[in-house]
Amino acid sequence: MKSNIAAAAVVGLLASSTVASPANTHSNWDASADNSINKNVDAPFGYKAGSKQSIANLKSKIKNVVWILLENRSFDNILGGIERRGLDNPVNNGDYCIPQNLSQPNGKQWCTGAKDFDSIQNDPDHSVTGNNLEFFGQFSPNNADVASGKIQQTNRGFVNKQLISYPSISAETAAKQVLNYYTEDQVPVMVDLVDEFTTFNYWFSCVPGPTNPNRLCAVAGTSDGHGKNDNDFDVSAIDIPSIFEVASGKNISWLNYDGTNGAFLPDSLFFNWTAKHAPNSVVPIENFFQDAYLGQLPQLSYLNPSCCGANTNSMHPNGNVSYGEIFVKQIYEALRNGPQWEESLLLLTYDETGGFFDHVPSPAAVRPDNKTYTETAHDGSSYTLLFDRLGGRMPTFLISPYTPAGHIENYGTNPATGKPEAYSATSVLKTLGYLWDLEDSTPRVSNSPSFDHLIGPNVRRKANQLAVPKTF
């Protein structure tokens, strides 16, 4: 399910994040020359994010938010084969090539290409230090050198790390597992979402590490110093406020629709507050479909898919991408056909990138708090994560009758600095704060771009059915 570790760093509790350029040397994309990123002129409705006009429009249109976090996939992995103008991916840019062995940078190279399997047998490493090797080419990069730019993130270590993790597999198999992307024919639901709604080009995970710290950061604005899937997540030992506790304090209704099937705790039950005060707000995932049909969804519906392995629907590497597409279609169709569709916002994203390649380096980010996390790497070195940069880039969709069809959203705007900023899960908390008048829970949330400006003033044409998923 979830690897045991979590991320790397830069510096400064309030150090603002920077816009990252693609790592591939043959790409013609230049962040400094891209007006849609640096000048944020690509507002489809003319609203400025976080403005009184934009927030008032958001509040008047959106009464129900449905939030799904799928598992462990990168942007290039899921959306790399979709040929649509504006998507920053291999099929549009030209394939990316990285070395088999980092010690031989000019030796055997493997390149991105079309994927030919529905499930990945060998789950890639997505621990903190595993991500370090994949991103920086070393398990324990010096944080000061990362912060100064002396050490650059090049995203060239993915094949090497897969071979370290699974020495018995061939280099060709390792490369296909971590580098390749799905074709349009393999992920027809994702293709329809790109065409029908809004896709984020630059949405990154909270933490350059595994699942639970990222899920915690998504709903609390910090991973609270957690960098691996430790026991605290299994016994409701997290004692910081979450969006669930804050919502309850504001009389905002919520339910955590739980599809974990008892394999592990759903995300709201990470917190001792939920276990003590709101256990009845955790309900079976099946309830979502009846609530959507009856128009009884709460203001916040938070969905945990099933994970991990065979017959699960979160798109976890050793599950099936096709089953995840079926799950997404089921949720979307239930909402679209229910009486609350025209006042709803469905946010579909992932928790982290799961050790899959993506060509865009991760930006720095404001530290959410002063906590750190230390782990011992595969090579015996010790690394301390400062939580001052984001994890890998993930697919994310904004789905609503008010979102612009076929819109590709680039960088947002940091509300504290006014500068371009990458989106991440804490952007959800920032936007929900605008919607429901909630205070920012951490400095990371305060510096996260919101997406309220992507909600338009009018309901557009009736939304279409999504394509029928395919197994392969």
N, C-alpha and C positions, 0 to 999 in steps of 0.2 A: 504494500500500500504506500507507505510513506517512508522515505529514507530517513536516516537518523540525524540530520544535522542542519546547518543554515548559513551564512553569508559572509561578505567582506566589506571593505570600507574606504573612507576618505578622511574627513576631519571636521570638527566643529559642531557643537550642538545646534547652532543656527546657521550653519554654512549652507547657502542656497545651492540647489542642484544646477547642473549644466546640461546643455543640449548636446547629445552624442551624435556623431556622424557614423555612417556605415563603415564596418571594418574592411570590407572588400576593396582592394586597390583598383579594380577595374570599373567600379561604380562611378557614374557621372553625377550622382546626387551630391549636392553641396549644401549643408545646413546654412552656411553663411549667406548663400545666394537665394535661399528659398523663402519667398515672402510669406507663403501660407504658414510657415513655422515661425519666423522671426517677427513678423508684423501682425500676425494673428488676424489677417484680413478676410479669412475664409469663413466668416460667420454666416450661415445660410439664411438666417432671418433678420440679420442686422442687430441682434441683441449683443450686448457686451456681457460676458460671463460675470455673474455676481452683482450686476446692476439692479437698481430698484425695479426697472421695467421688466427685466428678465426674470427676476424672482417673483414678481407679481404674476407674470404670465405662467410660470411654473406652478405656483400655488393654485391658480384658477383652473388649470388643466389636469393636474396629476393628483389623484386621491389615493391611489394604490400602487405600491412598488413591489415588484416580484424580482428577487435577486437569486441567481444561480451561480455557484462556483463549481465548474468542472475541474478535472484533475490533470495536472502535469503535462502540459503541451505548450510548445513555443509557437509564435506567430508563423515563422517560416515552415514549421512542421505541418501545421494544419492548413494555413492559407497560402503556402509557398507556390502552389500550382494553379492558383486562380488568376486568370488573365483579365484584370480590370484596371482601367486607367487610374493611377494614383496609389495603388497598393505597392508598398515598398517590400518586394519579395523576389525570390530567385527567378520565377518564370518571367517576370517583367524586366528584371535588371540583368539577367544572365546568371548562369549558375556560379556558385561560390566554391572555391577549392581550398582545402586545408591539409596540412601534412599528416601522414600516418603516425610519425614519430616526431615529437617536438625537438628532440636532440638532433634531428636531421631535417631542418626546415626546408631545404631544397631537394629533399629526397622524394619518395613516393607520395603523391598527392591523391586525395579523394575529393570528389565534387558532389554537390547537391544534385538531385535528380528525382524522377518520379518514384513513388513508393509502391510496393507490390504486396503489402500484407496489412491485414486488419488489426492485428495484435502483435505487440513486441514481446518476444520471449524473454529477452534479457533487459530488465528494467535499468535504464541509465542512472548513473550516480547524480544525485542532486543535493548532496550534503553541502555544507558551507565550503569546506576545503576542496571537495570535488568540483564545485562550481568555480572555485579559484583557479584550478588547473585548466578547466575548460575555457574560462574567460581570459586569464592572465598568463597562462602557460607555466604557472608555478603554484604549489599548494599553499604557500604562506607568503604572499607578497608583502613587502614592507608598506604599512598603511600610510606613512608620511610620503613615501615615494609615489604611491597611488594618488594621494591628494595633490602633490605637486605636478603630476603628469610625467614624472620620470619613468614610471611604469605605466604602460598603456594597456588597455583592454583590447585584445585583438580577436578574441573568440576563435582561436585556432587549436584548442586542445581537446575537442570533443571526441575525435576518433581515438586519440592516444589514451584518453581516460576510459573509454569503453573497453579497450584492449587490456588495460590494467585491471579493470573490474572483472573481465571475463577472458582470461588468457587462453582458454581452450577454443574460442570461436575464431573464425578467420577474419582477417582485416577487412575483406570485402563485406562480410556479414555485419561487422561492427560499424562500418561506414554507412551501409544502408539503414541500419537501425537508428543512428543518431543524426544523419545528414539529410536523408531523403524526405520528400514532401508528398502530400496527397494530391491527386489530380482532381479536376472538376467533376469527373465521372464518379470518383470515389467518395466525395463529400458534397453531394448535391444540396443538402440542407444548408451548409455553410455558404455555398454559392448563392442560394436564394436570399439568405440573410444579407449578404453583401449588396445584392441588387435591390432589395426591398427596403432596407433600413440603413442605419448608420454604423460604420465600422471604424474603430480607432486604429490608426497606424502605429502609434507609439504609446502603448499601455504596458506598463512593466509591473512585475510582482513587487510586493512590499519589501521582501527579504531575499537576498541571493542564497536561498537555502530551501529546505523541504516544506512539506505540506502544512503541518500544524502551526508552526510559527507564522506562516503566511496567512492562514485562515484566522488566526488570532489577531494579527495586524489588521486584517480586512475589517473585522467587526469591533475592534477596540482602538485602532490607530497606532498600536505598538505591539510588538511581540513580547514585550515585558522581559527582555533579556533571554528569551528562549530561542535556541538555535537548532534544536533537534526535536524529534517527536518523543519527548520524555514522558515520564509517568504522570506528571501533573495534568496532562490532557485526558488521561484515562480515569481520573478520580475527582474531576470537577474542582481542582485545586487553584485555578486561576482566580485571583482576588481583586482584579482591577475592573473598573466599569466597562461595560460593553454597550453597543447600540441597543441591545435588548433591555438592559436595565434603565438606560437613559430614556428610551421610548416609553417604558412603563411609567416612569416618573412624570412624563408629560401627557399621560393618558392616551398615548398613541398605541393602537392595537397592533399586535404582532403574533405570528405563529412561525415556529421552526418546523417545516414539513420534513420529516426524517425518513430517508430512504436507506439508511446504513444497515438495516436488517440486523442490528445488534452486534455488528462486527467491531464497532467502536462508537464512542459518543458523538452525537451530532454537535455542531459547532457551538450552539448556545449553551450546551451543557459542559463546555470547557470551564465555565464560570461557576464558582460556588454560589453566587447570588441566584442564578437560574435554578440550580438544584434545590436551594432552600425556599425560594419565593415564587418560582414560576414553572415548576415541572410540568404542569398541565398545558403549558404553551408549546410543548413539544408533542407533535401529533404525527401519525403515520403519513407517509408521502401520498398514499391513496386519497387522503382527505382533500388534497389540493384540487383534485379533479371534480369532486362533488361541490366543493366550495366555489370553484370557478364557475361551474354550471349554474349554481343557485345564486350567484352574485353575492356570496358571503365571504369573500376574501378580506382579510384584515388590511390595515394600512401598509403593513410590511409583511410580506411573505418571503421567508428565507428558506431555500430548498437545499437540502443535502442529498446528492445522488448516491447511488450505491458504489462501493469500492471495496476491494480491488480484485483483479483476476477475472476468471471466466464468468460469463453471465452477469457482469456488472455494467452500469451505464454511465460512468463518469468520464469515459475516455482515458482512464488510467492506462499507461503503456501496456500492461499485461491483461487489460480488458479489451474491449472492441470499440474502435472508433465508430463503427456502424451502429452499435447499440446506443452509444452516446447521441448519435444523430436521431435515432428513434425517440430517445428521451426528450431531446430538445423539441422535436416536432410535436410530441404529445403535450408538452407544457404550453407551447405556443398556440396550438390549435384549441386547447381547452380555454385559454385566456381569450383568444380571438373570437371564439364562438359564444362567450359568456356575456352577460349584461354589463360587466365592468370594463370591457375592452376600451371604450372611449374615454376612460379616466385613469388608464393604467400605463405604467412604464415597466417594461421587462428589461432587466440588465443581465446579459449573459457574458460571463467571463470565466477565467480559470484561476486556480490558486497560485500556481508557479509553473515553471517551464520543464521540470522533470528531467533535466540533463539532455534535452534536445537542442540541436544547433539553432542559433539565430544569428544573422549577420550584423545586427545593430547592437553596438556596445551599450551597456546599461549606464544611465546617468547617475551622478551623485545625488544625494537627497538630504534634507534636513533630518537631523537625528530626532527621533520621537521623545527620547528621554536620555538619561546618563548611563543607562545599563549597557553592559557588554556581554559577549558570549565567547568562550574559549574552547577549542577542541584540538585534539591531536590528529594530524593528517596521516595519510597512508605512508608517507615517507618518514614518519616519526617527528616531524616538526610541529611546533605549537603555533596556533594562529588565533588571534583575538579579533572578533568582529565588533566594529563600533556602530553598526546599523546606520551608516551614513552614505549608503548608496543603495539603489534599487536592484532587484533581481532581473531576470531575463524578460524579454518582450513576449507578450501573450496576445492571442486573439480576444477581442472584446467587442460586443455589439450592444447598441442602444435600440430597443425595439418598442415602438409605440405608434399609434396613428398620428402622432404629432412630430415624429422625427423625419428628417428629409430622406427620401429614398435614394439609395446609391451614393450617399455622401461619405467621403473618406475624411475623417477628422485627423489632423496632424497634432502638433503640440498645443496644449492649452496655455493658460496664463496663470502664473503664480499670483494669488490674490494679495500676498503680503509685499511682493517686490514689483509686480507688474511685468515681470520678464517671462519669456517662454519657459514652459515647464512640462515635463512628461506627465502623462496621466498614470495613476495607479489605483489600487483598491481604496486607498484613503480619499480618492476623489469622490467615491460614493458617499463616504461619511461627510465630506464637505458639502456635497449637493443635498443630501438628506438634512443637513443642518440648515440650509437655506429653506428647504421645503417645510420643515417643522419647527423652525426657530430653536435649534439646538446649539449649544456652545461647542467650540472645537475641543476635542478631547486631548489632543497632543499638538506640539509644534509641527509635527509632520502633517497633520490634518490642516492646520492653519496655512501651510504653504502648498497645499495640493490644489490643482486646478479643478474647478467644478465644470459640470456639463449642462447646467440649466439653460444655457443659450442655445442648445440643440433641440429644445422643445419649441415647436412653432405655435402660432396663434390660432391655427385652424386645423380641424380634422381633415386629413387628406382622404383620397378615395379608399374604398373598402380594401383592407389588406387581403392579399391572396393566400391560398394554401401554400405550405412549403412542399418541396419535392418529397417523393418517397425515398427514404434511405435505401442503400444497397449494401449487402454483405459481399466480401470479396476475399 
